[in-house]
Amino acid sequence: MTVATTGSTDLRPATAATANPLVAPTAAGHHRILTGDRPTGPLHLGHYFGTLRNRVELQAQGLELMIVIPDYQVITDRDRADRPAEHAENLVLDYLAAGVDPERATIFTHSSVPALNQLMLPFLSLVSVAELSRNPTVKDEIAHSRQSAVSGLMFTYPVHQAADILFCKADLVPVGQDQLPHLEVTRTIARRFNDRYAPLFPQPQALLSRAPLLLGTDAGKMSKSRGNAIALGADEDETARLLRGAVTDPDRHIAYDPENRPGVSNLLLLTALCQDRDPHAVAEEIGSGGAALLKRTATEAVNEYFRPLRARRAELAADRTVLREVLHAGNARANAVADRTLDEVRTAMGTC
């Protein structure tokens, strides 16, 4: 587990091969960011500190956000999508509650933008089967697939992501290290299209985040599917219950040591993020108070920090018409962009 400077955005653009990313631009011209979340369940605290808060801060810096809800990608690793429309609306609910401005951000779903998905066909012609086969991220996703047989959609997943990014000509894409191979496929497709047909697409850079990695309450990877996450929509009592059950260790003296004491360190980090403090300082304050005091401190910090967000979320949830209107408007804007890009692609390729 690594620690970020709390309370600030620290995103760094890099090509997939760059080991030392630079500081993200804030005022040097217009930048368009493509990001998103699969509609498979509620977003949790790890999503908030890992991505949502950064999106709000990037938007405040004047960068344009395109947020895709990739409902088609849900069926890459499962037989069918479970209530995709409901999950998509809940993602919008979390975005708005976290502070994303729908007047400046375009929030849309895969299935509502036909031209975006149509771009995948010419893009597939620009990469080989061998290149897709050796993509390490695809290999990992296939290994962890929920399906007994791997679908063709899983195999072409990086190309579908390339269509997500290039349809709107995004030049910056927030990713983790594990997603860099996917982004390199996008850069390859953009470069080959530009060389073969016409210079239409940017070669997008990665925005590598120093955002901290929050673990789940079991000290494992925080995940919607593992039942170890605290959802953004959880109330204060549920938050307290989940944190009371969080894994710690027998050592009564509290210290920040992510490698040797992951459970304790995770609660310290969560508290520090909510209080805009250093986790070492939180640990010193608790001292020999033990796990019980640590959990109470973390619970109070989380509930205090997320109280305004949860109030806003409850207010928005009372009238889901607003959520549908945001999606409708975002889908319309995304379709206009995708149609224009597809027309440019057809012209470049000489098709009708």
Summary of the structure (lengths in Angstrom):
residues: 352
radius of gyration: 21.1
end to end distance: 52.3
largest distance: 72.9
contacts: 1126
relative contact order: 0.16
helix: 53%
strand: 9%
